[in-house]
Structures are given as structure tokens and as C-alpha cells.
């Protein structure tokens, strides 16, 4: 296998609940996580349940563009 091919790529996951509501005075920001995914196995956008420190609960975090 050649070392030049990058199958695993870095993706940014953003809280869909915070980003949908926009940044308001109640929420000081938007929760984001950085992770990696395999492009060959997961070609669609990644969605995971993660803890949002601004919502104070587990919410769906979806992949965003860099």
C-alpha cells in the first residue's frame, strides 16, 4: 500500500441544536468536535450523538465543511 493515499480524513462535528438556533444570549457558543473518518467506508456525512456543553445534554452533532 502506498503512503501517499489519505483514506482517513479529519472532519469537524457541530451541534445541530446550537447551530439551528443560532448564537443567542442564552448560549455562549456552538459545540464542536474534531474526529476522523474513513472515506471509503463512510462516504456520506457523519452524524454522532455527543455531549454539548452549551445545551447541557447529548445531541446530534453533524459533519460540516471545513
PDBQT receptor file of N, H, CA, C and O in Angstrom, charges set to zero:
ATOM      1  N   UNK A   1       0.828  -1.166   0.000  1.00  0.00    +0.000 N 
ATOM      2  CA  UNK A   1       0.000   0.000   0.000  1.00  0.00    +0.000 C 
ATOM      3  C   UNK A   1       0.884   1.245   0.000  1.00  0.00    +0.000 C 
ATOM      4  O   UNK A   1       1.889   1.298   0.709  1.00  0.00    +0.000 OA
ATOM      5  N   UNK A   2       0.516   2.222  -0.778  1.00  0.00    +0.000 N 
ATOM      6  H   UNK A   2      -0.301   2.179  -1.353  1.00  0.00    +0.000 HD
ATOM      7  CA  UNK A   2       1.334   3.426  -0.829  1.00  0.00    +0.000 C 
ATOM      8  C   UNK A   2       0.997   4.341   0.348  1.00  0.00    +0.000 C 
ATOM      9  O   UNK A   2      -0.121   4.328   0.864  1.00  0.00    +0.000 OA
ATOM     10  N   UNK A   3       1.981   5.127   0.759  1.00  0.00    +0.000 N 
ATOM     11  H   UNK A   3       2.889   5.137   0.340  1.00  0.00    +0.000 HD
ATOM     12  CA  UNK A   3       1.792   6.021   1.885  1.00  0.00    +0.000 C 
ATOM     13  C   UNK A   3       1.144   7.335   1.480  1.00  0.00    +0.000 C 
ATOM     14  O   UNK A   3       0.728   8.102   2.348  1.00  0.00    +0.000 OA
ATOM     15  N   UNK A   4       1.048   7.614   0.191  1.00  0.00    +0.000 N 
ATOM     16  H   UNK A   4       1.386   6.991  -0.514  1.00  0.00    +0.000 HD
ATOM     17  CA  UNK A   4       0.530   8.892  -0.279  1.00  0.00    +0.000 C 
ATOM     18  C   UNK A   4      -0.976   9.031  -0.228  1.00  0.00    +0.000 C 
ATOM     19  O   UNK A   4      -1.484  10.152  -0.216  1.00  0.00    +0.000 OA
ATOM     20  N   UNK A   5      -1.712   7.920  -0.198  1.00  0.00    +0.000 N 
ATOM     21  H   UNK A   5      -1.299   7.009  -0.207  1.00  0.00    +0.000 HD
ATOM     22  CA  UNK A   5      -3.167   7.999  -0.219  1.00  0.00    +0.000 C 
ATOM     23  C   UNK A   5      -3.703   8.212   1.191  1.00  0.00    +0.000 C 
ATOM     24  O   UNK A   5      -3.407   7.437   2.101  1.00  0.00    +0.000 OA
ATOM     25  N   UNK A   6      -4.482   9.252   1.362  1.00  0.00    +0.000 N 
ATOM     26  H   UNK A   6      -4.722   9.882   0.623  1.00  0.00    +0.000 HD
ATOM     27  CA  UNK A   6      -5.082   9.540   2.659  1.00  0.00    +0.000 C 
ATOM     28  C   UNK A   6      -6.522   9.058   2.652  1.00  0.00    +0.000 C 
ATOM     29  O   UNK A   6      -7.417   9.765   2.189  1.00  0.00    +0.000 OA
ATOM     30  N   UNK A   7      -6.745   7.857   3.162  1.00  0.00    +0.000 N 
ATOM     31  H   UNK A   7      -6.018   7.282   3.538  1.00  0.00    +0.000 HD
ATOM     32  CA  UNK A   7      -8.088   7.311   3.227  1.00  0.00    +0.000 C 
ATOM     33  C   UNK A   7      -8.840   7.939   4.400  1.00  0.00    +0.000 C 
ATOM     34  O   UNK A   7     -10.023   8.261   4.288  1.00  0.00    +0.000 OA
ATOM     35  N   UNK A   8      -8.147   8.108   5.520  1.00  0.00    +0.000 N 
ATOM     36  H   UNK A   8      -7.186   7.847   5.611  1.00  0.00    +0.000 HD
ATOM     37  CA  UNK A   8      -8.775   8.706   6.697  1.00  0.00    +0.000 C 
ATOM     38  C   UNK A   8      -8.626  10.224   6.627  1.00  0.00    +0.000 C 
ATOM     39  O   UNK A   8      -7.527  10.745   6.441  1.00  0.00    +0.000 OA
ATOM     40  N   UNK A   9      -9.751  10.922   6.779  1.00  0.00    +0.000 N 
ATOM     41  H   UNK A   9     -10.644  10.499   6.930  1.00  0.00    +0.000 HD
ATOM     42  CA  UNK A   9      -9.746  12.380   6.706  1.00  0.00    +0.000 C 
ATOM     43  C   UNK A   9     -10.276  12.953   8.015  1.00  0.00    +0.000 C 
ATOM     44  O   UNK A   9     -11.070  12.319   8.710  1.00  0.00    +0.000 OA
ATOM     45  N   UNK A  10      -9.829  14.145   8.336  1.00  0.00    +0.000 N 
ATOM     46  H   UNK A  10      -9.184  14.660   7.772  1.00  0.00    +0.000 HD
ATOM     47  CA  UNK A  10     -10.280  14.844   9.532  1.00  0.00    +0.000 C 
ATOM     48  C   UNK A  10     -11.598  15.558   9.219  1.00  0.00    +0.000 C 
ATOM     49  O   UNK A  10     -11.718  16.238   8.200  1.00  0.00    +0.000 OA
ATOM     50  N   UNK A  11     -12.581  15.397  10.104  1.00  0.00    +0.000 N 
ATOM     51  H   UNK A  11     -12.484  14.845  10.932  1.00  0.00    +0.000 HD
ATOM     52  CA  UNK A  11     -13.875  16.060   9.943  1.00  0.00    +0.000 C 
ATOM     53  C   UNK A  11     -14.220  16.814  11.220  1.00  0.00    +0.000 C 
ATOM     54  O   UNK A  11     -13.747  16.467  12.303  1.00  0.00    +0.000 OA
ATOM     55  N   UNK A  12     -15.042  17.839  11.087  1.00  0.00    +0.000 N 
ATOM     56  H   UNK A  12     -15.427  18.121  10.207  1.00  0.00    +0.000 HD
ATOM     57  CA  UNK A  12     -15.494  18.639  12.219  1.00  0.00    +0.000 C 
ATOM     58  C   UNK A  12     -16.977  18.370  12.423  1.00  0.00    +0.000 C 
ATOM     59  O   UNK A  12     -17.771  18.484  11.489  1.00  0.00    +0.000 OA
ATOM     60  N   UNK A  13     -17.347  18.011  13.654  1.00  0.00    +0.000 N 
ATOM     61  H   UNK A  13     -16.702  17.919  14.412  1.00  0.00    +0.000 HD
ATOM     62  CA  UNK A  13     -18.735  17.765  14.002  1.00  0.00    +0.000 C 
ATOM     63  C   UNK A  13     -19.251  18.955  14.803  1.00  0.00    +0.000 C 
ATOM     64  O   UNK A  13     -18.603  19.404  15.749  1.00  0.00    +0.000 OA
ATOM     65  N   UNK A  14     -20.435  19.468  14.415  1.00  0.00    +0.000 N 
ATOM     66  H   UNK A  14     -20.961  19.104  13.647  1.00  0.00    +0.000 HD
ATOM     67  CA  UNK A  14     -21.007  20.636  15.070  1.00  0.00    +0.000 C 
ATOM     68  C   UNK A  14     -22.391  20.288  15.592  1.00  0.00    +0.000 C 
ATOM     69  O   UNK A  14     -23.138  19.556  14.943  1.00  0.00    +0.000 OA
ATOM     70  N   UNK A  15     -22.732  20.806  16.750  1.00  0.00    +0.000 N 
ATOM     71  H   UNK A  15     -22.126  21.401  17.278  1.00  0.00    +0.000 HD
ATOM     72  CA  UNK A  15     -24.041  20.539  17.358  1.00  0.00    +0.000 C 
ATOM     73  C   UNK A  15     -25.143  21.102  16.463  1.00  0.00    +0.000 C 
ATOM     74  O   UNK A  15     -25.132  22.285  16.123  1.00  0.00    +0.000 OA
ATOM     75  N   UNK A  16     -26.094  20.246  16.083  1.00  0.00    +0.000 N 
ATOM     76  H   UNK A  16     -26.103  19.285  16.359  1.00  0.00    +0.000 HD
ATOM     77  CA  UNK A  16     -27.179  20.704  15.210  1.00  0.00    +0.000 C 
ATOM     78  C   UNK A  16     -28.187  21.541  15.976  1.00  0.00    +0.000 C 
ATOM     79  O   UNK A  16     -28.847  22.402  15.394  1.00  0.00    +0.000 OA
ATOM     80  N   UNK A  17     -28.314  21.299  17.269  1.00  0.00    +0.000 N 
ATOM     81  H   UNK A  17     -27.778  20.599  17.742  1.00  0.00    +0.000 HD
ATOM     82  CA  UNK A  17     -29.265  22.064  18.074  1.00  0.00    +0.000 C 
ATOM     83  C   UNK A  17     -28.784  23.502  18.263  1.00  0.00    +0.000 C 
ATOM     84  O   UNK A  17     -29.576  24.434  18.121  1.00  0.00    +0.000 OA
ATOM     85  N   UNK A  18     -27.521  23.700  18.576  1.00  0.00    +0.000 N 
ATOM     86  H   UNK A  18     -26.877  22.943  18.692  1.00  0.00    +0.000 HD
ATOM     87  CA  UNK A  18     -26.970  25.054  18.761  1.00  0.00    +0.000 C 
ATOM     88  C   UNK A  18     -26.915  25.813  17.440  1.00  0.00    +0.000 C 
ATOM     89  O   UNK A  18     -27.255  26.995  17.394  1.00  0.00    +0.000 OA
ATOM     90  N   UNK A  19     -26.491  25.150  16.370  1.00  0.00    +0.000 N 
ATOM     91  H   UNK A  19     -26.215  24.190  16.408  1.00  0.00    +0.000 HD
ATOM     92  CA  UNK A  19     -26.347  25.839  15.085  1.00  0.00    +0.000 C 
ATOM     93  C   UNK A  19     -27.701  26.161  14.469  1.00  0.00    +0.000 C 
ATOM     94  O   UNK A  19     -27.825  27.134  13.725  1.00  0.00    +0.000 OA
ATOM     95  N   UNK A  20     -28.707  25.365  14.765  1.00  0.00    +0.000 N 
ATOM     96  H   UNK A  20     -28.606  24.574  15.369  1.00  0.00    +0.000 HD
ATOM     97  CA  UNK A  20     -30.045  25.617  14.227  1.00  0.00    +0.000 C 
ATOM     98  C   UNK A  20     -30.655  26.851  14.886  1.00  0.00    +0.000 C 
ATOM     99  O   UNK A  20     -31.298  27.664  14.221  1.00  0.00    +0.000 OA
ATOM    100  N   UNK A  21     -30.450  26.985  16.193  1.00  0.00    +0.000 N 
ATOM    101  H   UNK A  21     -29.928  26.325  16.733  1.00  0.00    +0.000 HD
ATOM    102  CA  UNK A  21     -30.997  28.129  16.920  1.00  0.00    +0.000 C 
ATOM    103  C   UNK A  21     -30.171  29.388  16.714  1.00  0.00    +0.000 C 
ATOM    104  O   UNK A  21     -30.644  30.492  16.985  1.00  0.00    +0.000 OA
ATOM    105  N   UNK A  22     -28.970  29.236  16.249  1.00  0.00    +0.000 N 
ATOM    106  H   UNK A  22     -28.586  28.339  16.030  1.00  0.00    +0.000 HD
ATOM    107  CA  UNK A  22     -28.079  30.381  16.105  1.00  0.00    +0.000 C 
ATOM    108  C   UNK A  22     -27.482  30.724  17.457  1.00  0.00    +0.000 C 
ATOM    109  O   UNK A  22     -27.891  30.177  18.481  1.00  0.00    +0.000 OA
ATOM    110  N   UNK A  23     -26.533  31.611  17.459  1.00  0.00    +0.000 N 
ATOM    111  H   UNK A  23     -26.200  32.055  16.627  1.00  0.00    +0.000 HD
ATOM    112  CA  UNK A  23     -25.908  32.008  18.719  1.00  0.00    +0.000 C 
ATOM    113  C   UNK A  23     -26.775  33.097  19.335  1.00  0.00    +0.000 C 
ATOM    114  O   UNK A  23     -26.883  34.202  18.804  1.00  0.00    +0.000 OA
ATOM    115  N   UNK A  24     -27.386  32.766  20.459  1.00  0.00    +0.000 N 
ATOM    116  H   UNK A  24     -27.298  31.868  20.891  1.00  0.00    +0.000 HD
ATOM    117  CA  UNK A  24     -28.206  33.755  21.158  1.00  0.00    +0.000 C 
ATOM    118  C   UNK A  24     -27.568  34.058  22.509  1.00  0.00    +0.000 C 
ATOM    119  O   UNK A  24     -26.499  33.534  22.819  1.00  0.00    +0.000 OA
ATOM    120  N   UNK A  25     -28.204  34.887  23.303  1.00  0.00    +0.000 N 
ATOM    121  H   UNK A  25     -29.072  35.314  23.051  1.00  0.00    +0.000 HD
ATOM    122  CA  UNK A  25     -27.614  35.299  24.575  1.00  0.00    +0.000 C 
ATOM    123  C   UNK A  25     -27.618  34.177  25.598  1.00  0.00    +0.000 C 
ATOM    124  O   UNK A  25     -26.809  34.192  26.526  1.00  0.00    +0.000 OA
ATOM    125  N   UNK A  26     -28.514  33.199  25.450  1.00  0.00    +0.000 N 
ATOM    126  H   UNK A  26     -29.171  33.187  24.696  1.00  0.00    +0.000 HD
ATOM    127  CA  UNK A  26     -28.553  32.073  26.374  1.00  0.00    +0.000 C 
ATOM    128  C   UNK A  26     -27.353  31.151  26.143  1.00  0.00    +0.000 C 
ATOM    129  O   UNK A  26     -26.760  30.657  27.102  1.00  0.00    +0.000 OA
ATOM    130  N   UNK A  27     -26.995  30.919  24.886  1.00  0.00    +0.000 N 
ATOM    131  H   UNK A  27     -27.477  31.320  24.107  1.00  0.00    +0.000 HD
ATOM    132  CA  UNK A  27     -25.910  30.009  24.543  1.00  0.00    +0.000 C 
ATOM    133  C   UNK A  27     -24.646  30.802  24.222  1.00  0.00    +0.000 C 
ATOM    134  O   UNK A  27     -24.660  31.634  23.315  1.00  0.00    +0.000 OA
ATOM    135  N   UNK A  28     -23.554  30.561  24.946  1.00  0.00    +0.000 N 
ATOM    136  H   UNK A  28     -23.543  29.886  25.684  1.00  0.00    +0.000 HD
ATOM    137  CA  UNK A  28     -22.333  31.320  24.694  1.00  0.00    +0.000 C 
ATOM    138  C   UNK A  28     -21.577  30.904  23.437  1.00  0.00    +0.000 C 
ATOM    139  O   UNK A  28     -20.655  31.611  23.030  1.00  0.00    +0.000 OA
ATOM    140  N   UNK A  29     -21.933  29.775  22.803  1.00  0.00    +0.000 N 
ATOM    141  H   UNK A  29     -22.682  29.201  23.134  1.00  0.00    +0.000 HD
ATOM    142  CA  UNK A  29     -21.220  29.336  21.612  1.00  0.00    +0.000 C 
ATOM    143  C   UNK A  29     -21.827  28.101  20.999  1.00  0.00    +0.000 C 
ATOM    144  O   UNK A  29     -22.949  27.721  21.333  1.00  0.00    +0.000 OA
ATOM    145  N   UNK A  30     -21.082  27.464  20.092  1.00  0.00    +0.000 N 
ATOM    146  H   UNK A  30     -20.171  27.773  19.821  1.00  0.00    +0.000 HD
ATOM    147  CA  UNK A  30     -21.518  26.248  19.413  1.00  0.00    +0.000 C 
ATOM    148  C   UNK A  30     -20.511  25.152  19.728  1.00  0.00    +0.000 C 
ATOM    149  O   UNK A  30     -19.303  25.351  19.605  1.00  0.00    +0.000 OA
ATOM    150  N   UNK A  31     -21.021  23.990  20.136  1.00  0.00    +0.000 N 
ATOM    151  H   UNK A  31     -22.003  23.828  20.236  1.00  0.00    +0.000 HD
ATOM    152  CA  UNK A  31     -20.169  22.859  20.476  1.00  0.00    +0.000 C 
ATOM    153  C   UNK A  31     -19.620  22.213  19.210  1.00  0.00    +0.000 C 
ATOM    154  O   UNK A  31     -20.374  21.932  18.278  1.00  0.00    +0.000 OA
ATOM    155  N   UNK A  32     -18.302  21.976  19.171  1.00  0.00    +0.000 N 
ATOM    156  H   UNK A  32     -17.689  22.204  19.928  1.00  0.00    +0.000 HD
ATOM    157  CA  UNK A  32     -17.665  21.338  18.023  1.00  0.00    +0.000 C 
ATOM    158  C   UNK A  32     -16.698  20.267  18.499  1.00  0.00    +0.000 C 
ATOM    159  O   UNK A  32     -16.029  20.420  19.522  1.00  0.00    +0.000 OA
ATOM    160  N   UNK A  33     -16.636  19.177  17.736  1.00  0.00    +0.000 N 
ATOM    161  H   UNK A  33     -17.179  19.052  16.906  1.00  0.00    +0.000 HD
ATOM    162  CA  UNK A  33     -15.688  18.086  17.981  1.00  0.00    +0.000 C 
ATOM    163  C   UNK A  33     -14.904  17.843  16.695  1.00  0.00    +0.000 C 
ATOM    164  O   UNK A  33     -15.425  18.048  15.599  1.00  0.00    +0.000 OA
ATOM    165  N   UNK A  34     -13.655  17.407  16.829  1.00  0.00    +0.000 N 
ATOM    166  H   UNK A  34     -13.232  17.240  17.719  1.00  0.00    +0.000 HD
ATOM    167  CA  UNK A  34     -12.834  17.027  15.676  1.00  0.00    +0.000 C 
ATOM    168  C   UNK A  34     -12.592  15.531  15.769  1.00  0.00    +0.000 C 
ATOM    169  O   UNK A  34     -12.204  15.024  16.821  1.00  0.00    +0.000 OA
ATOM    170  N   UNK A  35     -12.825  14.816  14.657  1.00  0.00    +0.000 N 
ATOM    171  H   UNK A  35     -13.140  15.228  13.802  1.00  0.00    +0.000 HD
ATOM    172  CA  UNK A  35     -12.632  13.377  14.623  1.00  0.00    +0.000 C 
ATOM    173  C   UNK A  35     -12.148  12.980  13.237  1.00  0.00    +0.000 C 
ATOM    174  O   UNK A  35     -11.942  13.841  12.382  1.00  0.00    +0.000 OA
ATOM    175  N   UNK A  36     -11.963  11.681  13.005  1.00  0.00    +0.000 N 
ATOM    176  H   UNK A  36     -12.130  10.981  13.700  1.00  0.00    +0.000 HD
ATOM    177  CA  UNK A  36     -11.542  11.174  11.705  1.00  0.00    +0.000 C 
ATOM    178  C   UNK A  36     -12.549  10.159  11.209  1.00  0.00    +0.000 C 
ATOM    179  O   UNK A  36     -13.223   9.493  11.996  1.00  0.00    +0.000 OA
ATOM    180  N   UNK A  37     -12.643  10.048   9.879  1.00  0.00    +0.000 N 
ATOM    181  H   UNK A  37     -12.096  10.589   9.241  1.00  0.00    +0.000 HD
ATOM    182  CA  UNK A  37     -13.496   9.022   9.297  1.00  0.00    +0.000 C 
ATOM    183  C   UNK A  37     -12.809   8.429   8.081  1.00  0.00    +0.000 C 
ATOM    184  O   UNK A  37     -11.944   9.059   7.472  1.00  0.00    +0.000 OA
ATOM    185  N   UNK A  38     -13.204   7.209   7.734  1.00  0.00    +0.000 N 
ATOM    186  H   UNK A  38     -13.906   6.698   8.229  1.00  0.00    +0.000 HD
ATOM    187  CA  UNK A  38     -12.679   6.517   6.569  1.00  0.00    +0.000 C 
ATOM    188  C   UNK A  38     -13.568   6.874   5.377  1.00  0.00    +0.000 C 
ATOM    189  O   UNK A  38     -14.766   6.590   5.393  1.00  0.00    +0.000 OA
ATOM    190  N   UNK A  39     -12.996   7.491   4.353  1.00  0.00    +0.000 N 
ATOM    191  H   UNK A  39     -12.023   7.721   4.341  1.00  0.00    +0.000 HD
ATOM    192  CA  UNK A  39     -13.775   7.940   3.202  1.00  0.00    +0.000 C 
ATOM    193  C   UNK A  39     -14.380   6.788   2.421  1.00  0.00    +0.000 C 
ATOM    194  O   UNK A  39     -15.476   6.931   1.878  1.00  0.00    +0.000 OA
ATOM    195  N   UNK A  40     -13.708   5.657   2.346  1.00  0.00    +0.000 N 
ATOM    196  H   UNK A  40     -12.817   5.540   2.786  1.00  0.00    +0.000 HD
ATOM    197  CA  UNK A  40     -14.211   4.532   1.572  1.00  0.00    +0.000 C 
ATOM    198  C   UNK A  40     -15.413   3.884   2.241  1.00  0.00    +0.000 C 
ATOM    199  O   UNK A  40     -16.363   3.506   1.555  1.00  0.00    +0.000 OA
ATOM    200  N   UNK A  41     -15.396   3.747   3.550  1.00  0.00    +0.000 N 
ATOM    201  H   UNK A  41     -14.625   4.054   4.107  1.00  0.00    +0.000 HD
ATOM    202  CA  UNK A  41     -16.499   3.110   4.257  1.00  0.00    +0.000 C 
ATOM    203  C   UNK A  41     -17.656   4.054   4.527  1.00  0.00    +0.000 C 
ATOM    204  O   UNK A  41     -18.810   3.627   4.509  1.00  0.00    +0.000 OA
ATOM    205  N   UNK A  42     -17.377   5.327   4.776  1.00  0.00    +0.000 N 
ATOM    206  H   UNK A  42     -16.439   5.674   4.791  1.00  0.00    +0.000 HD
ATOM    207  CA  UNK A  42     -18.405   6.310   5.100  1.00  0.00    +0.000 C 
ATOM    208  C   UNK A  42     -18.288   7.487   4.140  1.00  0.00    +0.000 C 
ATOM    209  O   UNK A  42     -17.613   8.474   4.433  1.00  0.00    +0.000 OA
ATOM    210  N   UNK A  43     -18.943   7.376   3.001  1.00  0.00    +0.000 N 
ATOM    211  H   UNK A  43     -19.491   6.575   2.763  1.00  0.00    +0.000 HD
ATOM    212  CA  UNK A  43     -18.852   8.455   2.012  1.00  0.00    +0.000 C 
ATOM    213  C   UNK A  43     -19.850   9.572   2.313  1.00  0.00    +0.000 C 
ATOM    214  O   UNK A  43     -19.639  10.711   1.898  1.00  0.00    +0.000 OA
ATOM    215  N   UNK A  44     -20.940   9.262   3.031  1.00  0.00    +0.000 N 
ATOM    216  H   UNK A  44     -21.112   8.336   3.368  1.00  0.00    +0.000 HD
ATOM    217  CA  UNK A  44     -21.927  10.284   3.356  1.00  0.00    +0.000 C 
ATOM    218  C   UNK A  44     -21.469  11.073   4.583  1.00  0.00    +0.000 C 
ATOM    219  O   UNK A  44     -20.451  10.756   5.199  1.00  0.00    +0.000 OA
ATOM    220  N   UNK A  45     -22.234  12.096   4.922  1.00  0.00    +0.000 N 
ATOM    221  H   UNK A  45     -23.061  12.354   4.422  1.00  0.00    +0.000 HD
ATOM    222  CA  UNK A  45     -21.890  12.930   6.075  1.00  0.00    +0.000 C 
ATOM    223  C   UNK A  45     -22.106  12.158   7.370  1.00  0.00    +0.000 C 
ATOM    224  O   UNK A  45     -23.063  11.396   7.504  1.00  0.00    +0.000 OA
ATOM    225  N   UNK A  46     -21.204  12.369   8.315  1.00  0.00    +0.000 N 
ATOM    226  H   UNK A  46     -20.427  12.988   8.206  1.00  0.00    +0.000 HD
ATOM    227  CA  UNK A  46     -21.205  11.656   9.583  1.00  0.00    +0.000 C 
ATOM    228  C   UNK A  46     -22.078  12.384  10.598  1.00  0.00    +0.000 C 
ATOM    229  O   UNK A  46     -22.021  13.610  10.692  1.00  0.00    +0.000 OA
ATOM    230  N   UNK A  47     -22.893  11.638  11.367  1.00  0.00    +0.000 N 
ATOM    231  H   UNK A  47     -22.940  10.642  11.290  1.00  0.00    +0.000 HD
ATOM    232  CA  UNK A  47     -23.698  12.195  12.448  1.00  0.00    +0.000 C 
ATOM    233  C   UNK A  47     -23.550  11.302  13.671  1.00  0.00    +0.000 C 
ATOM    234  O   UNK A  47     -23.795  10.098  13.600  1.00  0.00    +0.000 OA
ATOM    235  N   UNK A  48     -23.148  11.895  14.797  1.00  0.00    +0.000 N 
ATOM    236  H   UNK A  48     -22.950  12.874  14.854  1.00  0.00    +0.000 HD
ATOM    237  CA  UNK A  48     -22.950  11.152  16.035  1.00  0.00    +0.000 C 
ATOM    238  C   UNK A  48     -23.628  11.885  17.184  1.00  0.00    +0.000 C 
ATOM    239  O   UNK A  48     -23.756  13.109  17.171  1.00  0.00    +0.000 OA
ATOM    240  N   UNK A  49     -24.064  11.109  18.185  1.00  0.00    +0.000 N 
ATOM    241  H   UNK A  49     -23.961  10.114  18.195  1.00  0.00    +0.000 HD
ATOM    242  CA  UNK A  49     -24.601  11.715  19.407  1.00  0.00    +0.000 C 
ATOM    243  C   UNK A  49     -23.436  12.003  20.348  1.00  0.00    +0.000 C 
ATOM    244  O   UNK A  49     -22.738  11.092  20.793  1.00  0.00    +0.000 OA
ATOM    245  N   UNK A  50     -23.239  13.282  20.640  1.00  0.00    +0.000 N 
ATOM    246  H   UNK A  50     -23.806  14.022  20.278  1.00  0.00    +0.000 HD
ATOM    247  CA  UNK A  50     -22.170  13.717  21.517  1.00  0.00    +0.000 C 
ATOM    248  C   UNK A  50     -22.752  14.657  22.569  1.00  0.00    +0.000 C 
ATOM    249  O   UNK A  50     -23.870  15.149  22.417  1.00  0.00    +0.000 OA
ATOM    250  N   UNK A  51     -21.991  14.905  23.634  1.00  0.00    +0.000 N 
ATOM    251  H   UNK A  51     -21.083  14.506  23.756  1.00  0.00    +0.000 HD
ATOM    252  CA  UNK A  51     -22.433  15.817  24.677  1.00  0.00    +0.000 C 
ATOM    253  C   UNK A  51     -22.124  17.248  24.272  1.00  0.00    +0.000 C 
ATOM    254  O   UNK A  51     -20.994  17.571  23.905  1.00  0.00    +0.000 OA
ATOM    255  N   UNK A  52     -23.136  18.100  24.342  1.00  0.00    +0.000 N 
ATOM    256  H   UNK A  52     -24.053  17.838  24.640  1.00  0.00    +0.000 HD
ATOM    257  CA  UNK A  52     -22.967  19.525  24.043  1.00  0.00    +0.000 C 
ATOM    258  C   UNK A  52     -22.872  20.268  25.372  1.00  0.00    +0.000 C 
ATOM    259  O   UNK A  52     -23.809  20.233  26.170  1.00  0.00    +0.000 OA
ATOM    260  N   UNK A  53     -21.753  20.936  25.613  1.00  0.00    +0.000 N 
ATOM    261  H   UNK A  53     -20.992  20.964  24.965  1.00  0.00    +0.000 HD
ATOM    262  CA  UNK A  53     -21.561  21.633  26.877  1.00  0.00    +0.000 C 
ATOM    263  C   UNK A  53     -22.403  22.909  26.959  1.00  0.00    +0.000 C 
ATOM    264  O   UNK A  53     -22.592  23.441  28.053  1.00  0.00    +0.000 OA
ATOM    265  N   UNK A  54     -22.906  23.408  25.844  1.00  0.00    +0.000 N 
ATOM    266  H   UNK A  54     -22.752  22.976  24.955  1.00  0.00    +0.000 HD
ATOM    267  CA  UNK A  54     -23.746  24.605  25.852  1.00  0.00    +0.000 C 
ATOM    268  C   UNK A  54     -25.223  24.261  26.046  1.00  0.00    +0.000 C 
ATOM    269  O   UNK A  54     -25.957  25.019  26.680  1.00  0.00    +0.000 OA
ATOM    270  N   UNK A  55     -25.662  23.129  25.506  1.00  0.00    +0.000 N 
ATOM    271  H   UNK A  55     -25.066  22.513  24.991  1.00  0.00    +0.000 HD
ATOM    272  CA  UNK A  55     -27.045  22.667  25.702  1.00  0.00    +0.000 C 
ATOM    273  C   UNK A  55     -27.177  21.864  26.996  1.00  0.00    +0.000 C 
ATOM    274  O   UNK A  55     -28.284  21.708  27.510  1.00  0.00    +0.000 OA
ATOM    275  N   UNK A  56     -26.074  21.359  27.523  1.00  0.00    +0.000 N 
ATOM    276  H   UNK A  56     -25.175  21.487  27.105  1.00  0.00    +0.000 HD
ATOM    277  CA  UNK A  56     -26.024  20.527  28.730  1.00  0.00    +0.000 C 
ATOM    278  C   UNK A  56     -26.793  19.219  28.560  1.00  0.00    +0.000 C 
ATOM    279  O   UNK A  56     -27.443  18.750  29.495  1.00  0.00    +0.000 OA
ATOM    280  N   UNK A  57     -26.716  18.628  27.356  1.00  0.00    +0.000 N 
ATOM    281  H   UNK A  57     -26.188  19.009  26.597  1.00  0.00    +0.000 HD
ATOM    282  CA  UNK A  57     -27.339  17.329  27.101  1.00  0.00    +0.000 C 
ATOM    283  C   UNK A  57     -26.709  16.710  25.869  1.00  0.00    +0.000 C 
ATOM    284  O   UNK A  57     -25.974  17.375  25.139  1.00  0.00    +0.000 OA
ATOM    285  N   UNK A  58     -26.998  15.428  25.636  1.00  0.00    +0.000 N 
ATOM    286  H   UNK A  58     -27.594  14.888  26.229  1.00  0.00    +0.000 HD
ATOM    287  CA  UNK A  58     -26.497  14.731  24.451  1.00  0.00    +0.000 C 
ATOM    288  C   UNK A  58     -27.364  15.118  23.252  1.00  0.00    +0.000 C 
ATOM    289  O   UNK A  58     -28.587  14.980  23.295  1.00  0.00    +0.000 OA
ATOM    290  N   UNK A  59     -26.734  15.597  22.196  1.00  0.00    +0.000 N 
ATOM    291  H   UNK A  59     -25.741  15.709  22.162  1.00  0.00    +0.000 HD
ATOM    292  CA  UNK A  59     -27.436  15.999  20.980  1.00  0.00    +0.000 C 
ATOM    293  C   UNK A  59     -26.720  15.405  19.774  1.00  0.00    +0.000 C 
ATOM    294  O   UNK A  59     -25.621  14.864  19.896  1.00  0.00    +0.000 OA
ATOM    295  N   UNK A  60     -27.348  15.510  18.618  1.00  0.00    +0.000 N 
ATOM    296  H   UNK A  60     -28.241  15.950  18.518  1.00  0.00    +0.000 HD
ATOM    297  CA  UNK A  60     -26.740  15.024  17.378  1.00  0.00    +0.000 C 
ATOM    298  C   UNK A  60     -25.768  16.076  16.863  1.00  0.00    +0.000 C 
ATOM    299  O   UNK A  60     -26.115  17.247  16.707  1.00  0.00    +0.000 OA
ATOM    300  N   UNK A  61     -24.556  15.635  16.607  1.00  0.00    +0.000 N 
ATOM    301  H   UNK A  61     -24.274  14.684  16.734  1.00  0.00    +0.000 HD
ATOM    302  CA  UNK A  61     -23.525  16.501  16.030  1.00  0.00    +0.000 C 
ATOM    303  C   UNK A  61     -23.296  16.022  14.596  1.00  0.00    +0.000 C 
ATOM    304  O   UNK A  61     -22.981  14.853  14.374  1.00  0.00    +0.000 OA
ATOM    305  N   UNK A  62     -23.454  16.921  13.624  1.00  0.00    +0.000 N 
ATOM    306  H   UNK A  62     -23.711  17.871  13.804  1.00  0.00    +0.000 HD
ATOM    307  CA  UNK A  62     -23.305  16.582  12.222  1.00  0.00    +0.000 C 
ATOM    308  C   UNK A  62     -22.035  17.147  11.637  1.00  0.00    +0.000 C 
ATOM    309  O   UNK A  62     -21.489  18.132  12.133  1.00  0.00    +0.000 OA
ATOM    310  N   UNK A  63     -21.573  16.518  10.581  1.00  0.00    +0.000 N 
ATOM    311  H   UNK A  63     -22.017  15.718  10.178  1.00  0.00    +0.000 HD
ATOM    312  CA  UNK A  63     -20.344  16.942   9.903  1.00  0.00    +0.000 C 
ATOM    313  C   UNK A  63     -20.579  18.238   9.153  1.00  0.00    +0.000 C 
ATOM    314  O   UNK A  63     -21.615  18.417   8.512  1.00  0.00    +0.000 OA
ATOM    315  N   UNK A  64     -19.611  19.143   9.236  1.00  0.00    +0.000 N 
ATOM    316  H   UNK A  64     -18.770  18.998   9.757  1.00  0.00    +0.000 HD
ATOM    317  CA  UNK A  64     -19.687  20.405   8.498  1.00  0.00    +0.000 C 
ATOM    318  C   UNK A  64     -18.494  20.493   7.564  1.00  0.00    +0.000 C 
ATOM    319  O   UNK A  64     -17.523  19.752   7.711  1.00  0.00    +0.000 OA
ATOM    320  N   UNK A  65     -18.574  21.411   6.596  1.00  0.00    +0.000 N 
ATOM    321  H   UNK A  65     -19.363  22.014   6.478  1.00  0.00    +0.000 HD
ATOM    322  CA  UNK A  65     -17.443  21.647   5.693  1.00  0.00    +0.000 C 
ATOM    323  C   UNK A  65     -16.379  22.433   6.410  1.00  0.00    +0.000 C 
ATOM    324  O   UNK A  65     -16.674  23.206   7.321  1.00  0.00    +0.000 OA
ATOM    325  N   UNK A  66     -15.131  22.238   5.998  1.00  0.00    +0.000 N 
ATOM    326  H   UNK A  66     -14.892  21.610   5.257  1.00  0.00    +0.000 HD
ATOM    327  CA  UNK A  66     -14.007  22.981   6.582  1.00  0.00    +0.000 C 
ATOM    328  C   UNK A  66     -13.957  24.375   6.059  1.00  0.00    +0.000 C 
ATOM    329  O   UNK A  66     -13.077  25.147   6.441  1.00  0.00    +0.000 OA
TER     330      UNK A  66
